[in-house]
Amino acid sequence: MNSVNVTQQTGKPPKSRSKGRVRWWIVWTLFFSTVTNYISRQTFSVLAPLITAQYHLTHTDLAKILGAFQISYAVTWLLGGIFLDAVGTRLGLALAVVFWSLINILTGFATSVFGFASFRFLLGIGEGFNWPGASKTVAEWFPSEERSLAVAIFDSGSSVGGAVAALTIPLIALAFGWRSAFVFSGVLGFVWLLMWLRVYHPLDRHPRVTAEEVAFIRAGQDAPSISAERGVQRWLKLARDRNVWGIVLGRALTDPIWWFYVFWLPQYLSDARGFSLQRIAFFAWMPFIAADLGNFTGGWISGYCIRRGVSVLRARTWVCAVSCLPILAGIPAASVHSVYFALGLICFALWGYASWSTMGLTLPSDLFPQDVVATVTGLSGLAAGLVGAVFTFAVGILVDRFSYGPAFLVAGLLPLFATGCLLFLVRAPNKSSRSSVPLTT
């Protein structure tokens, strides 16, 4: 059978890591899932200046629409993670992409604040499945030393999707009307669905994976596949685990940075810098490319350190600590005179954020059994989404009453507190807490 474990038969892992590439096909499929996910969610944000002008929306109205997405998105990270741990990622992600694609198409028929907010709320429900499902898949299909690169690949889809949306959605809206842009971004999800159903199967039942690739994956996985506790005891143990709270607080204090730049950047360029929709298309994609580079920077550096003997946990946390420094560059972006210098600072800040975020998304698969990875990831996403929603509402009020300056300041300082939470709370589990080799060996 394909799932025969060569390590168990010979006592040795396979000599060559080059045998088998199924896991990389799967992670690149997840990359395209994230791309389509972000094109869908960014369609409204990119078109916000046009929709705001047509329906005479205030920044507070805009914050309500954007915040509706974040609230449902946050809740679905947790509930979706539990659901995916129960039914598996193949079926779970297939259902999610059908739902979010249909809702995104229907958003093009909205005509009021309530209508846009309602569809954005439903969109968040569907899109909240993507990251818990992708994290769970990486935990199942990748050894520890490759895991951060795999996370960087699928997470970089958010940057690529945001850049593609910034480039293409305005052009589609100008050529065919803004409602057609929602239809375009919604249809992409159904194209991805066909690819997903062909490429992905569970590791132990995949028709194209080789025994050598399975052995290599199994030999490099530190965390066990199944938790020692079952039922309610499993959830109670997670609630008491300091690693859970370190990951939760870390993400809750960094994700608002991303939401701020993703949701508000097109509106900021229109309000504060006088950009037309065409100019937004020409420039708003740049910070997303910087974030894409940040994903791979963090993933590659931590993987390199692990291969050179640095413990998994130390490699992840120190990448987070260093990544805080470029995020501070976002603070002066609102006050510099040159719009190009401001965009450069924003790009530098998002480069650092994406490097930090890749580590935050990788830690659950490093520290927890595979059958709870989606749940832990979902819990951190719940906290991050709720804090992000509060920040989004606050930005709308601040801009209506003052300016964008305070928001840029907060976005620059939050990761310092997030990294402090990681360094203070997260520890490598010992042998008594799980039936596997500790991360520090």
Buried (B, 14 or more C-beta within 10 A) or exposed (E): EBBEBBBEEEEEBBEEBEBBEBBBBBBBBBBBBBBBBBBBBBBBBBBBBBBBEEBEBEBBBBBBBBBBBBBBBBBBBBBBBBBBBEEBBBEBBBBBBBBBBBBBBBBBEBEEBEBBBBBBBBBBBBBBBBBBBBBBBBBBBBBBBBBBBBBBBBBBBBBBBBBBBBBBBBEBBBEEEBBEBBBBBBEBBBEBBEBBEEBBBBBEEBEEBBBBBBBBBBBBBBBBBEBEBEEEEBBEBBEEBEBBBBBBBBBBBBBBBBBBBBBBBBBBBBBBEEBEBEBBBEBBBBBBBBBBBBBBBBBBBBBBBBEEEBBBBBBBBBBBBBBBEBBBBBBBBBEEEEBEEBBBBBBBBBBBBBBBBBBBBBBBBBBBBBBBBBBBBBBBBBBBBBBBBBBBBBBBEBBBEEBBBBBBBBBBBBBBBBBBBBBEBBBBBEEEBBEBEBBBE
